[in-house]
Amino acid sequence: MASYAQSWLGLVRVIHQVEAELARVMQSAHGLGLSEYRALAALAKAPDSELRMQDLATHLQLNQSSVSRMVERLERAELSVRDVCPDDKRGVYTVLTQKGRACLAAAEVDYEKTLEAAMKAHGCQAWLSVAMAHAQ
């Protein structure tokens, strides 16, 4: 029987392989990095399609500097814009644009299709079902 450490390492390897495949498809098909795609998805779900930069960083589990660079790339591509917080002039929001929403809608189809295929290829459906049941 495999030890917890061996099982964990196997899971980490599968996660890295799935993430690499998702990143490859997002970049080649949509010109998006995986974090950029996930940022657009987070913005789309947020009230008024906007998040404070630090909240986006927390959501993506990235540091502030990485999120700032990523948001700059999204702005250059006109997928998001920055806005100053009306209550706190030091606070900065990232706001999803219509172009960003359209880009996300196109990318979501490939993301879901790629994720499903990768999960099946690695036999992860049962694991995912258990994880989702515990999350609820």
Sequence and secondary structure as in RCSB ss.txt:
>XXXX:A:sequence
MASYAQSWLGLVRVIHQVEAELARVMQSAHGLGLSEYRALAALAKAPDSELRMQDLATHLQLNQSSVSRMVERLE
RAELSVRDVCPDDKRGVYTVLTQKGRACLAAAEVDYEKTLEAAMKAHGCQAWLSVAMAHAQ
>XXXX:A:secstr
   HHHHHHHHHHHHHHHHHHHHHHHHHHHS  HHHHHHHHHHHHSGGGEEEHHHHHHHHT  HHHHHHHHHHHH
HTTSEEEEE SS TT EEEEE HHHHHHHHHHHHHHHHHHHHHHHHTT HHHHHHHHHHH 
